[in-house]
Amino acid sequence: MVEDLELPLLDTTGLDRAEALSAVTAMAQDSWIARTDLGYAVLHYADVSALLRDRRFHSALAIIREMNGLEDDGFMAKRRKSILSTEGDEHTRLRRLVSPAFTPASADRHRPVMQRVIRSLLEPHLEAGRVELVAEICEPYPIPVICEVLGAPAEDWRLFSDWATGIFKIFNGNLAEDLPDIEAASTGLAAYVAAMVDDRRGSPGDDLLSDLIAVEEEGDRLSTEELAMLAEAVLMAGTDTTRNQLGCAMALFAQHPEQWALLVEKPALAPRAVEETMRYLGAVRATVRVASCDIDFKGVTFPKGTVVTTHLGAANRDEEIFSHPGVFDLEAERRVEHLSFGSGIHRCLGAALARAELQEALTIFAESFETVALDGEIGWKPPTFGIWGPSSLPLRFTRRGS
């Protein structure tokens, strides 16, 4: 039984993100598993990947209410099931129906709007040669793209931004206090999408919601409630993660000017830059699973209900998998994919969209900035945030060709 093992305690209380990651990677040198205040954490790449692919371990989003000590029969108990937390046949059905709408080709058709949005956000700051990247670029960037993807009017992006901020509070470990904001955001988005569905049924467009409605009307139907749930999943997959990961990427480049010079010289490295920044400093450091039954994993029994954190940050620094994992290097040969998008049936549905958004942003930055450097201290979000990144990132830059 896992509780009978003598395991190190992984306690990163009071540590900043870099210190916490160092502590975890050091612990991983001696043990593939550690105790945490929630249960246990798996630290090695192979084990993280295998556990995420093991369908007996379910997404802990399904028990997030219990993990936060909420036992009432309120909003969270009645909340519609998300594709992010369903399992078994129900999840297989949803994934089968929606996967064709989330291919790289589907994401690519939205690259022109990504380019247009990032250029429009950047243009007012080019003359000054400095920008507070989080507030001015990262925060507003993904929302107009999501509006375009779903087929919502571009002028409604502030509504979507507010809903995204509210819904993402579900990951911040303070559910009792944040519940009213989460409920208001989720309810508002559902009502908006329901109205869009009614409109699209009579007048389909070249957008994701129309694609999903077309699937709905081919025998195996997606209900309006399921379409609202999927819109929420898209908002979650394509907003806060992208905002924070873009901030993490540019924080890294500001601290590694030789890597920025390389990207400027070779803009075709943008896709690799996205993968390396996600590996080296991912906005999602971990994902949590719960044993759905008694499970034997690596010769250890995890009793039903055991909570297991798969530590993506530690897995992405595994020396058995990555050569010189503690070095940020765009030209390093990384023969294995990082795990920041997860693995298995719950691998990020919006991975292609997120990659496209990040690639387009970095490409346009590299076209615009000859050099980039910090223009003050980086502010970081609390390490307790489930999706993490800079809270402020003041940059100064020299323009290309100036």
Secondary structure by P-SEA (a helix, b strand, c coil): ccccccccccccccccaaaaaaaaaaaaaccccccccccbbbccaaaaaaaaacccccccccccccccccccccccccccccccccccaaaaaaaaaccccccaaaaaaaaaaaaaaaaaaacccccccccccccccccccaaaaaaaaacccccaaaaaaaaaaaaacccccccccaaaaaaaaaaaaaaaaaaaaaaaaacccccaaaaaaaaaaccccccaaaaaaaaaaaaaaccaaaaaaaaaaaaaaaacaaaaaaaaacccaaaaaaaaaaaacccccbbbbbcccccccccccccccbbbbccaaaaaaccccccccccccccccccccccccccccccccaaaaaaaaaaaaaaaaaacccbbbbccbbbbcccccccccccbbbbbbbcccc
